[in-house]
Structure formats: structure tokens, C-alpha cells
Amino acid sequence: MGTTDGNDGRSGPGPGRHAPGRVVVGVDGSPSSRAAVRWAAAEAVLRGSGLCLVHATDTDAASGFLSRAESERCGRAGRDLLDRAAETVAAHHPALAVVTELGTGPPAASLRTAAGLTGTIVVGHRGVGGFSALLLGSVGLDVAAGATTPAVVVRGGADPAEAGAVLVAVRDGNDLGCAREAAREARLRKVPLRLLHVWAVASYEGVRTALRDGTREAARAHVRVPNEVAERLHEEFPDVTLLADGEKHHSVPGALVDASHHADLLVVGGRRAPGYLGPTLGRTTLGLLQHAHCPVELIPRRGPGHGSTA
């Protein structure tokens, strides 16, 4: 465990600005994890916050089957991973305040504990497990499904080219809170924010014929969604360039995945509403975590205005 506060050295957010918590990133030695550490370090620098590197050995669950020597060996290997990651970060960002935490519990739970109530969790899209063909590793899925603070799954190339834009998926007015977080990210990066509302179109002629009379009015209603959210954001973020788009597509996840080609970060409402008894992650959110071409940030729903059910 690190003994210093990961928030030491944080620069103030300035008048009227949001003060995010520290950035917490999972470290397991995989290429995906190394990409996540690089992204998390750059994000912490942008925010003026601290960076916390977390490795979880998950030896608690196997304590009855591991000898003391084996547990200690796992701990040493974890500390070595954390030390190497910290050295890499220091080489690129020498002024960044970095702490390390070695946990013995499950990775997702260790990351949530380190993030506390205000931190942002960052993970790679695939870990060191043996199923390399998986589109999203079990830790990434656990973090996304159980996050109560923002979580980022780093996708895309190891060193993706900067597209110069943040993209936010807007389903309806309830995504205003999610859009606010995206606007803060765009402001940090000094890039435009694109609000994209995608609605599914009927895939067979019988339905299209039945709904033809109302198609134009429905399209106008859909286009109003991102425009109305953009108007609210403009009052709060007058320094951010806002681009509001509405698009019809046979697949909502497919349209957002296509749009992610041209984004540095895709922000979405990451969880179902509190009390929902079905799957925690919606089909659209899961599809983006599996196929997006840039990092995906999930903003948990915390009541009205904090993310749609996707």
C-alpha cells in the first residue's frame, strides 16, 4: 500500500470548475493494462489530480489453498509490477503525484475501494486471462457493471491518433448529467464536444409503411433531443464548442461504434436506473465496451439527469 495521499499536489479547478477525484488504474502487466496506465496518467495530468496504481493479487479467496510462501510470492510479484508501472509514469510525467496500492482481494473490488466516492477507475479492455479472443475481460466487465463512480475502459490502439473531439451518447434529457461529464472532459482537452443522439429505424417494409405518416415528425422530435441538451450545456460551459447531431440507424450501438472512430473519448450513461432488476449493463453500453475504437467512459446513473438506461 502506498502511504501518501494520491491527491497531493492537485491544482485547484478554478472558479466554477469541477474538482474531480483522483484517477485510479488497474495494473496487471498485460499490454492492455499498460495502455490503460498511459491513458490514466495523461488524464491525471489534465485534471491536475493524483494517480493511484492498483494491483490486486486476489489471494484472499484462495487463502485456504495457498501456502504462506506462495502468498508472499504473489505479493512480491504484484509490488514489482506496481514499481515498474510507477517508474514508467515518472519517466513521462515526473511532476505527477503517484501512489501504489497492493490489494489481496478481487481486482474490481480493490479498484472501487481505491476510487472511493469521487475517483475515476481506469482499466484496460482485456487482462492477462487465457481467453485472448474475448472482447472485454472479466475485470473490465465487473468494473463497468458495478461502478458507482465514473469508469473508463481503454480501447483503441496502444497509441491512438488524437481525433480532437469528445463524443457523448445522448438518449434523452435524462442524459444531461452524463453530458456534463463529457463537457468537462472536452474542456480539459480543449476540444469540441459532439452530442450524438441515435434512434433505430424499422428494418422491414411493413413497419415503415405503417409509420410513414409520422416519420417526419418523429425525426424532428429526435433531432430536438441533442439540441436541447446542448442548449443546457452552453449555459454551463460557454467555452466549449458544442456540436449536436441526430442520426437514424438500424443499430444504435453500431452507429456509436462508427462515430467512435473520430473521437478521443466516448462518454455514455453506464448503468441501468437504481432498482432495475434486469441486466446491469444495457445492450448499447455493452456493445460499446466491446467494439468502440476509443476509450469509453461510463457515468453511473445516480437519479434524474445522470445517464439513460441505454
LUMZAMAR-306383 format. One record per residue (C-alpha): x, y, z. Coordinates in steps of 0.05 Angstrom, whole numbers, plus 5000, padded with zeros to 4 digits. Each point is the difference from the previous one (the first is absolute). Last residue first. Layout:
# LUMZAMAR-306383
XYZ/...
This chain:
# LUMZAMAR-306383
441850574544/496650075068/501550744997/505350375040/500250475059/494550514991/495049685047/503149505050/507149785008/501349664934/507249794994/504350384948/503649524955/506250244964/501949634936/507150044972/500250014924/498249524943/493849735033/498549254993/499249645066/498850585047/495450314948/495949374993/499349955075/497350715004/495149894944/497449345027/498850285069/504549865059/497049795067/495949444969/492850015026/497350195069/500150764993/499950305070/504950554984/499950174926/504349584954/507450154995/505250344958/497150634972/505050124943/506350404986/504349844939/507250265002/505050224948/494749984946/499749894925/499849244996/495050045058/494750224950/499949304969/499249695070/494450485014/496449814936/500849265014/497450065071/493650344974/499149504944/495450114940/502050735001/496850685007/504650575019/499450625042/505950475009/501850565048/507050314995/502250415061/506350425004/501850075074/501350695030/492750135016/499849395045/494250095048/495250384955/502349624939/498549355035/492650155005/499650194926/503949374981/494949575037/494450324961/503749914934/501749285015/492649835010/497050464946/502549544945/495849435027/493750425000/501350234929/500949274979/493449805033/496550574964/502849774934/498349265011/492950105024/496549864935/504849444981/498849595063/495949444969/504349994938/506549975039/497249435042/498249584939/506550174964/504849685049/505850265041/496350555037/504750575019/504050045065/501550675031/506850315010/501350645040/507150264994/502850575041/506850204973/504650385047/505450434969/507349985025/503850375055/501949335032/497750215069/493950344970/498149384962/500549585063/495750505037/494949984943/499849245005/498550045074/494350494985/497449544945/499249435051/496150475045/495650224942/498649274981/493050045029/498250474943/500049424951/504649484969/506350414997/506649654983/505950455013/505950104954/506450385018/503850314943/507150124973/500949334965/506649855034/503649424968/499849385043/506349775037/498549295022/494249974952/492850065020/496749825066/501050255070/494149845044/498550615043/495950005063/496350585033/497849865071/495049485025/503049464957/497149305005/498649824928/505950384971/505049745051/497549294994/500350024924/506950304999/502349475050/496949444959/503550214936/496450324942/500349784927/502249305019/504849694949/505850005050/496549505045/505949815044/499350575049/505250565002/495150574993/495550284945/496750674991/505150365043/497550325063/498950715027/496050165062/498350735014/500150245072/494450355037/496949535051/505849545013/504449854940/504749555039/494149585026/497149954930/506749764973/500749485054/492949754987/501449934926/506749645011/497549495051/503450035069/507350005020/501450734983/506450354983/499350764994/504750474965/500550755005/501750514945/500450765004/501650244929/506050464992/504449484965/494749844947/503249584946/505649665040/495750035063/494649594966/504949464979/503049985069/493149935031/498349424953/506549655018/498750085074/492949764994/502049374963/505649865050/495050095057/495449494968/505649504991/502050095073/492849895023/499149384958/506549725030/497550165070/493649614987/504049414973/504650015060/494150025048/497149394965/494050084955/493749575002/496250295059/502150714980/497049924931/494650535007/504850465037/505349924946/496650474951/506850294983/497250704988/504450534968/498150735005/503750624973/497250655029/500950654961/499150685032/496150594971/501650594955/494449774954/504249994937/505849675037/495349475028/497449864930/507049914973/501649515056/493549634988/501449924926/507049745011/497549525054/494449754955/504949854944/504349615049/493749625023/498349814928/507249754989/499249565063/504050135063/494249995048/499150735020/493150305012/499450764998/497350505050/499450744981/499150475058/493650375014/497050524954/499650755018/494850314953/501150724980/496250625019/506250375020/506349594991/501149255005/505650055051/506549644986/500949335033/506849935033/497749465048/493849644976/503249315001/501150075076/506449675022/501049325033/499449574938/497749305014/
